[in-house]
Amino acid sequence: MITASHNPPADNGVKLIDPLGEMLESSWEAYGTALANAESDQAVYDYYTQLEQKFNVNKDVVPQVIYGSDTRESSPALVQALKDALDAVGVKSQGFGAVTTPQLHYVVRCLNTQGTDDAYGEPTLEGYYQKISTAFNQLMANKLNGSVTVDCANGVGGPKLRELKKYLNGSIDITITNDDTETFSKLNSESGADYVKTGQRLPPSVSAQPLARYASLDGDADRIVYYYVDKNSVFHLLDGDKIATLAASFIGDLIHQSGITDFSIGVVQTAYANGSSTAYIEKLGLPTVCTPTGVKHLHHAALAYDCGVYFEANGHGTVLFSPTALKRIFAHEPKNPAQDTTLTHLKNITELINQTVGDALSDLLLVEVILAHKEWTPDLWDACYTDLPNKLEKAEVADRNIYKTTDAERKLTHPVGLQEQIDALVGKYDQARSFVRPSGTENVVRVYAEAATKSEADELAQKVKALLS
């Protein structure tokens, strides 16, 4: 997938999808890095030959690669370069044009599970729309929940959400904004999930009405955050933590009410998860686990449960059901009409969710279903727990690589002595915590701080940031 996600329009990059349609397992990154940094064409060939031998690759099998891109100005040239390379080495390939990253993940899984007991669906964009819309329309039968306005970051999510709307049979009123994909400079500019989450503010193009629902996608539509303004016009963010707790509690209720027992549900978070969300999940009686930042880490941790819910605070996440859990759900015999209805809802939830990766379009529909079933307005959702005030800062440093972390990135091991200084600052504030970690995408270090009040969180973040200068 050729995309730079939530990055500025001038950037571009590549996301690699494994054969199950999931994030590429991190151990493969070293091989990709070595190939990318090879000093010559011959070095590329030699290293690839080593990998071919190491993994005992069958050279008689013709590999197949599918690819897509977002709507950046540089994407067509990169797509052409990729196609030329694939053609040169005799690989069977198929381009899907401009697609969301999660749609390409979906198609990969469908292609590689065709004809098996784990067949995931029709490996086309039409199949994607049909699968999630059918489940959504059944879940929304006889349900009304008003409208939602979706900011598409002027990225590929805009045209794809418009296409998806055609399949929803009017079961929800979706207003689409920031969907200009022709003006390249507008991508992720003063719009999108990262803009809203980082600044904790409305996109300038959105004139919010009190208690109406709003959501923002990112440039390749693999993350989503919700938000609203209250009756006093105060902005409230409903981020990935809020989505995770909403999904976990709703699915937990469906499991219980359908009569299924001995079923494990777990929530996977990162260090950025608000402390109040973790406390709320534990109050629900659900286990939580913290992993390093990055969806690849959360995804693999979620596989340990019958149902694993994972979301980063930035809105990137999904829900996974294990193959065994899915078999149990679809084989379960309800004992009464109420259980039968609940079980039908549960089955449709498993079809609505794109389990390959975080999917803003699928997650949007999931949230809308849950709010409709609970008959909740955004303020009622928000009232489940109150986030501790927090602040996220970036610090430019000479070399981000000198910052080494442990404990799921919540503690520093290097530079030596810096963690003790951070701990000393944290101890001066109520309900406080702070951590420092190197960015995975920029030559900066990120500073996160939480405290009992906004002024304390802001002050703590600035003081920790000052330690880095």
N, C-alpha and C positions, 0 to 999 in steps of 0.2 A: 504494500500500500504506500503510494507516494504522497506524503503529507507531512506538514510540520504542526498539525494539530492546532493548539491555541497560540502558537507563536506568531510574530508579525508577518505581514504579507511577503516580505522579501526573503524570508527563510523558506527552506524546504528540507525534506528528509525522507526516510524510509522506515516503515514498520513491517517487520517480518512475522508472518502468521504460520503457526505449526500445522501439521496435517490434520489435527482435530479442530482446527479453527480457533485455537487458543493463542495466548501470548507465547512467543518463542521462549522455551526454557532457558534461563540465564546462562547456563554452562556453554551454550552455543555462541554467545556473544564474542567469546575470545577468538573463535575461528573466523567469524565475520570481520572482527577488527584486524586480524592478521592479513586477511585477504585485501581489505580496504587499504591497508598501509603497505602493501607489497611494493617494492621499489621498481619493478619492471614487469612487463608482460610475462617474461619467462619465470619470474618469481611467483607470479599468480598461478601459472600452470604447474609449477613444481609443488607448490603448497597444496593446490587442489588435488594433485596426484597422491600426495601423502594422506589427505583426508579420505580419498577414495579407497586407499588400501587399509587405513585404520578402521574404517567402518564397513569394510567388505561390501562396497557398493556394487550391485549387479549392473554392469555396463550395458547389458542387453535390454534392460527395461528403459523405455523412453519416458523421461520425467515429464510432468505436466506442471506448469506454473500459471496461475491466474493473477491478474493485477488490476488495479484501479488507481484513481488519484482524486485529490480534492480539487478545488477550483482556482488554485494559485496560477499566476501568470506563467511561472516557470514549469508547471506540471507537464504540459504537452511535450516539451523538449525532453524532459527526463523520461517520460513514458516512451518516446521514440527511441531514446538511447537504450532503454531496457529491452524493448522489442528487438532492436537490432542485435543486441548481445544474445538474447534467447534464440533468435533465428540462426545466429552464427554457430552456435554449439548444438543445433539440432533438437532443441527442446520444444515440445508441444506447448503452445501458450494460447491464452484467451484473455482479451482485454474487456473490462466492464465499464470503461469510460469513467466519468465522474460519479463516484459513489461515496457513501459514508464508510468510514473504516469498519464499523460493526457489520454492515451489509456484506463486505468482502469476507469477514470472518465467518459469517453465516454460510455463504456459498461454499467456502472451503470445507466446512464440516459436512455439509450436505453431499458434496461430491465424493468425499472419502468414506461416507457411511451408507451410500446407496446399496440396497440389496442385503443389508445386514439387519440384525435385531435392533440395532441402535440407530436406524435410519432417522435422520433429523428433519428432512423435508425436501422440497423441490429445489435444486441448485440454481435458482434464477432469482432475479429481483422480484418478479411476479410472485414466485413462491414465497419469498420473504413477506411481501405485503399481504398475501392471502393468509399465511399462517397466523401472524400476530393480529390481523384485523378480525379474522373469524373468532378467535378467542376473546378479543376485546368486545366485539358486538354481542356475544353471548353473555359475557359478564355484565354488560351495561343494559341488558334487557330490563325494561321497566324502571330504569334508574335515571334520575335527573340530577345534574350537578352544575348547571350554569356553564360559563365559558372560561377558557384559559387563553392568555396571550403569550405567544412564544417568540422570543428573540433568537434568531438563527445565526447571529454573529456574521451575517453576510457571507456565509459559507455554504457548503454543499448540503447541509441539513435543511436549508430553505426549500429548494426544489424537491427534495426527497420527502419532506413532510407534506408538501402540497400533493404529491403523488399518493402518499399514504392516506390522506384525507378522503380521497375518492373511494376508498374501500370501507370507510367507517359508517356508511349508511346514515349519516346525520346523527349518530349516537352521542356525539359531543361537538360543541361549538369551539373551534380552534381559530384564533386570530393570529396570523403570521406577520411578524415584523422583522426588520433588518434582514432582508433576503435578497439584497442586491449583489449578485455574483458577477455582474459585468464590470463593475468598478473595483478593480483588484485591490486598490489601496484601502478599501473599506473593511476588508476581512479582519475580524477580531479587533477592529478599531472602535473604541468607546462602545463596545457591545460584546455580548457573549459571556459564557459562564465564568471565565477567568477574570474578566473585567468586573463583574458583579461580586464575585467571591472575594477577590483581593481588595477592592475598594469598599466593599459592603455598601453599595449604592445602586440606584437605578441607572440603567443606560439612559443617556440624555434624550433618546428618541421615544422613551416610554413615559406617558403621562398616566400615572397609576391612580386608580380609583380605590377608595377605602375598601379593604377586605376582598378585593378581587384577586384572582390567582394569576401569577406571572411566572414564567420559566425562561431560562437562557441556556442555549446549547453552546458548544465550542465549535471551532472551525471545521472539524471533521466529524462532529456529532457523536462523540463517544463519551461525553460528560454532560451533566445537566444539574442546574441548581434552580430551586424555586424561591420566590420571595413575594412579599405583599407590603402594603402600608396600612397601618391601623387607622382608627377614626380620628386620631390626632396627626395624621400624615407622617408618622414615624416609620422608617424603613425597617423591615424584619427579614433576615435571610433564613431560608430553609435549605440548608446545604446537604452534602452527602451523608453526614451523620444523622440528620433528621430523616432523610429518605431511608437509610438503613434501619433505623429503629421502627419507622412506620411499616416497612415491609416485613421485618422479622416478627413484630407483634401480630400483624394481620395473618401471616402464614402460620404462625404458632396457634392462633385461634382456630384457623381452618383445620389444621391437623387434629387438634383436640376435639372439635365439634363433629368431625367426621368419624370419630371412633378409632382412629389409628393410634396405636400405643408404641412405646419403646422407639421413639423417633427423635433423633438428635438434631437440634437446630443451634448453630453457632454464628456469632457475628465477628468478623475479622476487621480490625481497624489499624491505622498507623498512628505514629506519635502526634500527628496533627489533629486527631479526633479530640473533640472538646471533652474535657473531664466530666462534664455533666452528662454527656451522652453515654459514656462508659458506665457511670453510676446508674443511669436509668435502665440500661440493658441488664445490668446485674440485678436491679430491682424486679425486672420481669422474670428473673430466674434463668436467664440464658447465659451461657459461657461466652466470654470474649477472649480474643487473642490479639496481640499487637505484633505486626511485622514491619520490616523496613519499608520505606516509601517506595511506591512503584506497584502498579497493578499486577505485574507478574508474580510478586511475592504474595499479595493478598489472594490471588486466584488459586495458587497452589495450596495455601493454608486452608482455604474454604473447602477444598476437596476432602478434608478429614471428617466432614459431617454428612449426615443424610441430607441436610439442607444447610448450605453455607451462604451467609449473606455478607457481602463485602462491598464497601464503598469508601473511597477516600473522601476527605472533607470537601475536596474540590468538585465532587459530584460524579466521579468516575467509578462505576461499580455495577454489579449485577447480583443475581441470585443463582446458585448452583444446586441442582438436585442430583444425587448420585444415581447411577444406573439401577442399583438395588432399590433405592427409595422410589424411583419412578415405577418400577415393576410392582412394588407394594401398593402404591397409590392407585394404579390402574387395575390391580387385581382385588382391591379391598371390596368387601361386600357390606353395604350399609344395612343397618338394622331397623331403620325407620325412615319416613319421608324427609325429616329434617337432616339426617345424616346424608341421605341421597343428594339433596340440594347442595349441601356444603361440599360434598365430594366432587360434584360436577364443577363447582366454582374452583376447587383446588386443582382439578385436572386442567381447566382452562388457564389458570395462573401459570402452570408449568409450560403451556404452549405460548402464552403471551410473552414470557421472558426470553430474551436472547441470552442463552446460557454460555455462549462462546466467549463473550467479552462485554464490558460496559457498553451500553447502547442507549443513547439519549432518547431516541424515538420510542423504543420499547419501554424504557424506564418512565418516560412521560405518560404513556398509556397505563402503566402499572400504578403510578401514583394517582392518576385520575380515577381508576377503578376503586382503589382503596378508599379514597375520600368520598366517592359516591356511595359505597357500601356502608361506610361509617356515618354518612351524612354530616361530614365535617367541613367547616369553613377553614381557611388557612390559619386563623388565630386559634382555633381549637386544636389543630395539629401542633401548632407552635407551643401550646400550653402544656404539652406532655412533659417537657422539662425546659428549664431556662439555661441557655448557654452561659458559661462563665465568660466575661469580657476577655477578648484576646487580640493580639496584634502580631502580624507577620511582616517582617522587614527583610530587605536584601542588603547585604554588605559586600562592596567590591573589595576583593583581596588580591594580593600579588599571585598567590597560588592556592587554589581551593583544595588541591590534592594533599596538602599537609594536614587537613582536618580529617581525622579518623574517628569513627563512631562505634559504639557497641550498644547492647540492650535495645535492639530495634530502632537504632538511631537516636535514642533518648539521652545518651551519655557520650561525652567525648573521651577518647583515650589519648589523642594527640591534637594540638600541642600539649605537652605534659604540663599539668598545673592549671590549665584553663577551666576544666570542669569544676575544680574546687572554688575558683573565683565566681563561676556562675551559681553554684550552690549557695555561696555566701550571700549573693544578691537575692536569690529566691527566698531565702530564709527571712528576709526583712519585710515580706509582703504576705497578706492573708490569702489562703487558698491558691497559692501561686505555684507555677512551674514554668520552666523555660528550657529550651534546647537549641543547639546549633548544629546544622548539618550542611555539607557541601551540596550545591545544586547538581542534579544529574544532567542538566541541559545547558547551563550557563556558567561562566567563570565567576560565580558569586557564591557567597555563603548565606544560607537562610537562617533567620533568627525568629523563633516563635516564643511568645510569652502569654501566659494566662494569669489572671488575678481576680480578686473579689470585685474590683471596680475597674471601669474603663481607664480612668486616669492612672491607676496603679499598673495595669497591663501595659499601657503606652510607655510609662516611665521605666518599667522593668525591661521592656524591649530595647529602649534607647540605651539603657545602661549596659545591657549585655552586648549590644552592637558596638558600644564604645570600647569594650574589651578587645575587639578584633582589630582596632586601628593601631 
